[in-house]
Amino acid sequence: MTTKQYDGDNILKDGEVLNVPMLLMDHAPPQIERHAPGALIVGDADRDERERTIESRKQQLSEAWRSPVTQQADLPTEPSADVDAAYEAREQRLVNAWKGGA
């Protein structure tokens, strides 16, 4: 394949190639200080606090099933008239939705 060199008129014509130099780096020079994953130094106190927090969470999760279940006896057994009216209004909205009304 033969290519023509870009002639500098701000328009690439068929077959012309524009090469743009680009600087890429795999890593930052060592004199640049930055945070990298795993580079954070953690002290013993931080490690101990983290361990206590994790153990507390594990304990909480492992005993969660022992909590009393919320009784559903407080819930009404029959739907109220308001619920029935809201359901009927919803049904009417769905039935008439194709007409473009609100």
C-alpha positions as CSV (number, residue, x, y, z in Angstrom):
1,M,0.0,0.0,0.0
2,T,1.4,3.3,-1.0
3,T,0.7,6.4,1.2
4,K,1.2,10.1,0.5
5,Q,2.7,12.4,3.0
6,Y,0.4,15.0,4.6
7,D,0.8,18.3,2.7
8,G,-0.1,20.6,5.6
9,D,-3.3,22.1,4.2
10,N,-5.4,21.0,7.2
11,I,-7.3,18.5,5.1
12,L,-6.3,14.9,4.7
13,K,-7.0,13.6,1.2
14,D,-7.5,10.0,0.2
15,G,-4.3,8.1,0.9
16,E,-2.6,10.8,3.0
17,V,-1.3,9.8,6.4
18,L,-0.9,12.1,9.4
19,N,1.7,11.0,12.0
20,V,1.5,12.6,15.4
21,P,4.3,12.0,17.9
22,M,3.1,11.0,21.3
23,L,5.0,10.5,24.6
24,L,4.0,7.4,26.6
25,M,5.3,6.4,30.0
26,D,4.8,3.0,31.7
27,H,5.3,4.5,35.1
28,A,6.1,7.8,36.8
29,P,9.7,8.6,37.5
30,P,10.8,7.6,41.0
31,Q,11.1,11.2,42.2
32,I,7.3,11.7,41.9
33,E,5.6,10.7,45.1
34,R,2.1,9.4,44.6
35,H,-0.3,7.0,46.2
36,A,-0.4,3.6,44.6
37,P,-2.6,0.6,45.7
38,G,-0.8,-1.3,48.4
39,A,1.7,1.5,49.2
40,L,-0.1,2.8,52.3
41,I,1.7,2.0,55.5
42,V,-0.6,1.0,58.3
43,G,0.4,0.9,62.0
44,D,-0.4,-1.7,64.6
45,A,-3.2,0.4,66.1
46,D,-4.9,0.8,62.8
47,R,-4.6,-3.0,62.1
48,D,-6.1,-3.8,65.5
49,E,-9.0,-1.4,65.1
50,R,-9.7,-2.8,61.7
51,E,-9.6,-6.4,63.0
52,R,-12.0,-5.4,65.9
53,T,-14.4,-3.8,63.4
54,I,-14.4,-6.9,61.2
55,E,-14.9,-9.2,64.1
56,S,-17.7,-7.1,65.5
57,R,-19.5,-7.1,62.1
58,K,-19.1,-10.9,61.7
59,Q,-20.5,-11.4,65.2
60,Q,-23.4,-9.1,64.4
61,L,-24.2,-11.0,61.2
62,S,-23.9,-14.4,62.7
63,E,-26.3,-13.6,65.5
64,A,-28.8,-11.6,63.4
65,W,-31.1,-14.6,63.0
66,R,-31.6,-14.8,66.7
67,S,-33.4,-11.4,66.8
68,P,-37.2,-11.7,67.3
69,V,-39.1,-11.6,64.1
70,T,-41.4,-8.6,63.7
71,Q,-44.9,-9.8,64.3
72,Q,-47.3,-9.4,61.4
73,A,-50.3,-9.4,63.7
74,D,-50.2,-5.6,63.7
75,L,-51.0,-5.5,60.0
76,P,-54.6,-5.2,59.0
77,T,-56.1,-8.4,57.6
78,E,-58.6,-6.7,55.3
79,P,-57.7,-4.0,52.9
80,S,-59.2,-0.6,53.7
81,A,-61.6,1.3,51.4
82,D,-58.8,3.7,50.6
83,V,-56.7,0.8,49.2
84,D,-59.6,-0.4,47.1
85,A,-60.2,3.1,45.8
86,A,-56.5,3.6,45.0
87,Y,-56.5,0.2,43.2
88,E,-59.6,1.1,41.2
89,A,-58.1,4.5,40.2
90,R,-54.9,2.7,39.1
91,E,-56.9,0.3,37.0
92,Q,-58.8,3.2,35.3
93,R,-55.5,5.0,34.6
94,L,-54.1,1.8,32.9
95,V,-57.3,1.2,30.9
96,N,-57.3,4.7,29.6
97,A,-53.6,5.1,29.1
98,W,-53.7,4.5,25.4
99,K,-56.0,7.5,25.0
100,G,-53.2,9.8,26.0
101,G,-55.0,11.2,29.0
102,A,-53.3,11.8,32.3
